[in-house]
Amino acid sequence: MAAAKLSEMILDQKLNGTLDQGIGVLIVFDQEQVSSTYDNSLKTIKNTSEVLDTLYGQAKQLA
């Protein structure tokens, strides 16, 4: 039962870690601070993807 609760906490992102059920160990990771550069990079990638999808759609209509 404890493993199920730990799995639920990990999936709900209430606990930053992983379960190694093969050897019966819980590995807890340190909380890392995410910088604004990381967030901005993700936004840039998302926006670039949207632009490329739009350009692909327009090119497909021309062909």
TIMI-2910 file (N, C-alpha, C, CB; in pm, 1 decimal, decimal comma, always signed):
<rs>
+----------+----------+----------+----------+----------+----------+----------+----------+----------+----------+----------+----------+------+
!      n_x !      n_y !      n_z !     ca_x !     ca_y !     ca_z !      c_x !      c_y !      c_z !     cb_x !     cb_y !     cb_z ! resn !
+----------+----------+----------+----------+----------+----------+----------+----------+----------+----------+----------+----------+------+
!    +81,7 !   -119,9 !     +0,0 !     +0,0 !     +0,0 !     +0,0 !    +85,7 !   +125,7 !     +0,0 !    -92,7 !     +0,1 !   +119,7 !  Met !
!   +197,6 !   +123,9 !    +70,6 !   +282,1 !   +243,4 !    +77,8 !   +337,3 !   +277,4 !    -60,2 !   +397,7 !   +222,6 !   +178,2 !  Ala !
!   +373,2 !   +175,6 !   -137,8 !   +426,9 !   +199,5 !   -271,6 !   +321,8 !   +264,3 !   -360,9 !   +476,1 !    +68,1 !   -334,2 !  Ala !
!   +197,1 !   +224,5 !   -345,5 !    +89,5 !   +282,5 !   -425,9 !    +71,5 !   +430,0 !   -391,5 !    -42,7 !   +205,7 !   -403,8 !  Ala !
!    +77,4 !   +462,7 !   -263,0 !    +62,6 !   +602,1 !   -220,8 !   +181,5 !   +685,0 !   -268,5 !    +49,1 !   +611,3 !    -67,3 !  Lys !
!   +302,3 !   +630,5 !   -259,3 !   +420,2 !   +701,5 !   -307,7 !   +412,2 !   +722,9 !   -458,2 !   +547,8 !   +624,5 !   -271,9 !  Leu !
!   +366,6 !   +622,7 !   -531,2 !   +350,1 !   +636,5 !   -676,6 !   +251,4 !   +746,6 !   -708,9 !   +303,4 !   +504,2 !   -738,9 !  Ser !
!   +142,1 !   +750,8 !   -634,4 !    +41,1 !   +854,9 !   -655,6 !    +99,0 !   +993,7 !   -628,4 !    -81,2 !   +830,3 !   -565,7 !  Glu !
!   +176,4 !  +1007,3 !   -522,2 !   +237,0 !  +1136,2 !   -488,5 !   +336,1 !  +1180,1 !   -596,0 !   +307,3 !  +1128,2 !   -352,3 !  Met !
!   +410,2 !  +1085,2 !   -651,3 !   +506,6 !  +1117,0 !   -757,7 !   +431,3 !  +1161,0 !   -883,0 !   +597,9 !   +994,2 !   -789,2 !  Ile !
!   +326,4 !  +1088,1 !   -919,6 !   +248,6 !  +1123,5 !  -1038,3 !   +177,4 !  +1257,4 !  -1022,5 !   +147,1 !  +1014,9 !  -1068,2 !  Leu !
!   +134,6 !  +1289,3 !   -900,8 !    +68,7 !  +1417,4 !   -873,8 !   +170,4 !  +1530,7 !   -856,0 !    -19,1 !  +1406,1 !   -748,6 !  Asp !
!   +298,1 !  +1499,7 !   -868,2 !   +408,7 !  +1594,0 !   -854,5 !   +412,8 !  +1658,4 !   -716,2 !   +398,5 !  +1701,5 !   -960,6 !  Gln !
!   +367,7 !  +1584,5 !   -616,4 !   +379,3 !  +1629,3 !   -478,0 !   +511,2 !  +1582,2 !   -418,2 !   +260,9 !  +1577,8 !   -394,2 !  Lys !
!   +572,2 !  +1484,4 !   -483,8 !   +700,1 !  +1429,0 !   -440,5 !   +788,2 !  +1417,0 !   -563,2 !   +682,4 !  +1290,4 !   -369,0 !  Leu !
!   +907,1 !  +1475,3 !   -556,1 !   +999,7 !  +1472,1 !   -669,0 !  +1093,2 !  +1353,8 !   -650,4 !  +1079,9 !  +1605,9 !   -681,0 !  Asn !
!  +1059,0 !  +1241,6 !   -711,4 !  +1140,7 !  +1122,8 !   -694,5 !  +1093,5 !  +1010,6 !   -784,4 !  +1139,4 !  +1077,8 !   -550,3 !  Gly !
!  +1148,7 !   +892,6 !   -758,6 !  +1111,8 !   +774,5 !   -835,7 !  +1120,0 !   +652,1 !   -744,4 !  +1204,1 !   +757,6 !   -960,8 !  Thr !
!  +1043,2 !   +551,5 !   -779,6 !  +1046,3 !   +426,1 !   -704,8 !  +1123,2 !   +322,1 !   -784,5 !   +902,9 !   +376,1 !   -673,5 !  Leu !
!  +1219,8 !   +258,8 !   -719,7 !  +1288,1 !   +144,4 !   -780,0 !  +1231,6 !    +21,3 !   -711,9 !  +1446,2 !   +153,3 !   -764,4 !  Asp !
!  +1126,0 !    -32,5 !   -770,7 !  +1056,7 !   -144,0 !   -707,3 !  +1137,3 !   -273,0 !   -712,6 !   +922,5 !   -165,2 !   -772,8 !  Gln !
!  +1235,6 !   -278,8 !   -803,2 !  +1319,5 !   -397,5 !   -812,0 !  +1397,6 !   -421,9 !   -684,3 !  +1414,6 !   -385,3 !   -928,1 !  Gly !
!  +1446,3 !   -312,7 !   -623,9 !  +1522,4 !   -326,5 !   -498,8 !  +1449,2 !   -263,4 !   -380,3 !  +1660,8 !   -262,6 !   -513,9 !  Ile !
!  +1327,6 !   -213,0 !   -405,5 !  +1244,8 !   -159,1 !   -298,4 !  +1295,9 !    -30,3 !   -239,0 !  +1231,9 !   -258,7 !   -191,5 !  Gly !
!  +1335,0 !    +64,7 !   -325,7 !  +1394,4 !   +189,2 !   -278,2 !  +1319,4 !   +308,3 !   -337,1 !  +1544,4 !   +195,9 !   -315,1 !  Val !
!  +1302,6 !   +410,0 !   -255,6 !  +1249,9 !   +538,1 !   -300,5 !  +1368,1 !   +632,0 !   -318,1 !  +1144,6 !   +596,4 !   -199,6 !  Leu !
!  +1382,0 !   +689,6 !   -437,8 !  +1489,1 !   +784,2 !   -466,2 !  +1424,6 !   +922,1 !   -476,2 !  +1567,5 !   +746,6 !   -598,6 !  Ile !
!  +1465,5 !  +1012,4 !   -386,6 !  +1409,3 !  +1147,4 !   -382,6 !  +1510,7 !  +1242,9 !   -443,4 !  +1372,7 !  +1189,9 !   -236,5 !  Val !
!  +1464,0 !  +1326,9 !   -536,1 !  +1550,9 !  +1423,5 !   -602,3 !  +1541,6 !  +1558,2 !   -533,1 !  +1514,3 !  +1437,1 !   -750,9 !  Phe !
!  +1650,4 !  +1633,2 !   -536,4 !  +1649,9 !  +1769,8 !   -485,4 !  +1561,8 !  +1855,4 !   -573,5 !  +1792,8 !  +1827,6 !   -478,7 !  Asp !
!  +1495,9 !  +1952,4 !   -512,5 !  +1416,7 !  +2047,7 !   -588,9 !  +1511,8 !  +2146,5 !   -654,3 !  +1312,7 !  +2121,0 !   -498,6 !  Gln !
!  +1497,3 !  +2163,6 !   -783,5 !  +1582,1 !  +2257,0 !   -856,0 !  +1501,2 !  +2379,9 !   -893,3 !  +1642,3 !  +2190,9 !   -981,8 !  Glu !
!  +1565,3 !  +2494,6 !   -883,7 !  +1501,1 !  +2618,0 !   -924,5 !  +1505,7 !  +2627,2 !  -1076,2 !  +1568,9 !  +2741,1 !   -858,8 !  Gln !
!  +1391,3 !  +2652,4 !  -1136,4 !  +1383,6 !  +2667,1 !  -1280,9 !  +1398,0 !  +2815,2 !  -1312,5 !  +1249,4 !  +2609,0 !  -1337,9 !  Val !
!  +1494,8 !  +2847,1 !  -1396,2 !  +1518,7 !  +2987,4 !  -1428,2 !  +1419,8 !  +3035,5 !  -1534,2 !  +1663,5 !  +3008,0 !  -1476,6 !  Ser !
!  +1410,5 !  +3166,1 !  -1546,7 !  +1322,4 !  +3222,6 !  -1647,7 !  +1371,9 !  +3188,8 !  -1788,4 !  +1311,8 !  +3374,4 !  -1630,2 !  Ser !
!  +1501,9 !  +3163,0 !  -1802,7 !  +1556,1 !  +3125,3 !  -1932,9 !  +1492,6 !  +2994,9 !  -1980,9 !  +1709,5 !  +3111,1 !  -1925,7 !  Thr !
!  +1473,8 !  +2901,0 !  -1891,4 !  +1412,2 !  +2773,0 !  -1925,7 !  +1268,6 !  +2795,4 !  -1973,2 !  +1414,8 !  +2676,5 !  -1804,2 !  Tyr !
!  +1192,5 !  +2873,3 !  -1895,9 !  +1053,9 !  +2901,0 !  -1933,7 !  +1046,8 !  +2972,9 !  -2068,3 !   +984,9 !  +2985,0 !  -1825,5 !  Asp !
!  +1134,0 !  +3071,6 !  -2088,1 !  +1134,7 !  +3145,2 !  -2214,1 !  +1173,7 !  +3055,0 !  -2330,6 !  +1230,0 !  +3264,0 !  -2205,6 !  Asn !
!  +1264,4 !  +2962,7 !  -2307,5 !  +1304,4 !  +2868,5 !  -2412,9 !  +1186,9 !  +2780,2 !  -2454,1 !  +1422,2 !  +2780,9 !  -2365,4 !  Ser !
!  +1111,5 !  +2733,1 !  -2356,6 !   +993,8 !  +2650,8 !  -2388,2 !   +891,3 !  +2729,6 !  -2467,6 !   +929,8 !  +2597,0 !  -2260,1 !  Leu !
!   +870,1 !  +2856,3 !  -2431,3 !   +775,6 !  +2940,4 !  -2505,1 !   +824,3 !  +2963,6 !  -2648,2 !   +755,8 !  +3075,3 !  -2433,0 !  Lys !
!   +955,2 !  +2984,9 !  -2664,9 !  +1011,4 !  +3006,4 !  -2798,3 !   +993,5 !  +2883,0 !  -2885,3 !  +1159,9 !  +3043,0 !  -2788,8 !  Thr !
!  +1018,6 !  +2766,4 !  -2829,0 !  +1002,2 !  +2641,9 !  -2903,8 !   +856,0 !  +2623,3 !  -2944,3 !  +1050,6 !  +2521,4 !  -2820,1 !  Ile !
!   +764,5 !  +2651,2 !  -2852,5 !   +620,8 !  +2638,4 !  -2882,7 !   +581,3 !  +2734,3 !  -2994,1 !   +535,4 !  +2665,7 !  -2756,3 !  Lys !
!   +625,1 !  +2859,3 !  -2985,3 !   +589,9 !  +2957,7 !  -3087,5 !   +650,7 !  +2922,1 !  -3222,7 !   +635,8 !  +3096,7 !  -3044,9 !  Asn !
!   +774,5 !  +2874,5 !  -3223,1 !   +839,6 !  +2834,1 !  -3347,4 !   +763,7 !  +2718,2 !  -3410,9 !   +986,7 !  +2794,8 !  -3321,8 !  Thr !
!   +719,4 !  +2625,2 !  -3329,4 !   +642,8 !  +2511,8 !  -3379,5 !   +512,9 !  +2558,5 !  -3444,8 !   +612,8 !  +2413,3 !  -3266,0 !  Ser !
!   +445,3 !  +2653,5 !  -3382,1 !   +321,3 !  +2705,2 !  -3438,2 !   +345,4 !  +2776,1 !  -3571,6 !   +254,8 !  +2800,6 !  -3339,4 !  Glu !
!   +454,1 !  +2852,0 !  -3580,4 !   +487,6 !  +2921,6 !  -3704,9 !   +516,2 !  +2820,3 !  -3815,4 !   +609,4 !  +3015,2 !  -3684,6 !  Val !
!   +594,5 !  +2717,9 !  -3782,6 !   +627,4 !  +2616,2 !  -3882,8 !   +503,4 !  +2540,2 !  -3928,5 !   +730,4 !  +2518,5 !  -3827,0 !  Leu !
!   +413,1 !  +2511,1 !  -3836,4 !   +288,4 !  +2443,7 !  -3873,8 !   +206,4 !  +2530,1 !  -3969,2 !   +205,5 !  +2410,2 !  -3748,4 !  Asp !
!   +201,1 !  +2659,9 !  -3940,9 !   +127,2 !  +2752,6 !  -4027,2 !   +191,2 !  +2760,8 !  -4164,9 !   +121,0 !  +2892,1 !  -3963,7 !  Thr !
!   +322,2 !  +2774,0 !  -4170,1 !   +392,6 !  +2780,7 !  -4298,5 !   +375,5 !  +2652,1 !  -4378,2 !   +541,1 !  +2808,5 !  -4276,2 !  Leu !
!   +379,7 !  +2538,7 !  -4310,0 !   +359,8 !  +2410,5 !  -4377,2 !   +220,1 !  +2403,8 !  -4437,3 !   +381,6 !  +2293,6 !  -4279,3 !  Tyr !
!   +120,7 !  +2449,2 !  -4362,5 !    -16,4 !  +2448,0 !  -4412,7 !    -31,8 !  +2537,1 !  -4535,0 !   -112,8 !  +2492,5 !  -4303,7 !  Gly !
!    +31,8 !  +2653,8 !  -4533,1 !    +23,3 !  +2744,4 !  -4648,2 !    +96,0 !  +2686,1 !  -4769,0 !    +82,0 !  +2882,1 !  -4612,7 !  Gln !
!   +211,2 !  +2624,6 !  -4746,9 !   +285,9 !  +2564,2 !  -4857,1 !   +208,0 !  +2446,2 !  -4917,4 !   +424,8 !  +2517,3 !  -4808,4 !  Ala !
!   +139,1 !  +2373,1 !  -4832,3 !    +61,1 !  +2258,2 !  -4879,2 !    -54,8 !  +2305,8 !  -4968,5 !     +6,6 !  +2176,2 !  -4758,4 !  Lys !
!   -113,4 !  +2420,6 !  -4934,9 !   -223,0 !  +2475,0 !  -5016,0 !   -172,7 !  +2522,1 !  -5151,7 !   -291,6 !  +2590,8 !  -4942,7 !  Gln !
!    -49,6 !  +2570,3 !  -5158,5 !     +7,2 !  +2619,9 !  -5285,4 !    +43,4 !  +2506,7 !  -5380,4 !   +131,1 !  +2704,7 !  -5258,2 !  Leu !
!    +73,6 !  +2391,0 !  -5323,5 !   +118,3 !  +2278,8 !  -5406,2 !     +5,6 !  +2208,4 !  -5474,8 !   +193,8 !  +2181,0 !  -5324,1 !  Ala !
+----------+----------+----------+----------+----------+----------+----------+----------+----------+----------+----------+----------+------+
</rs>
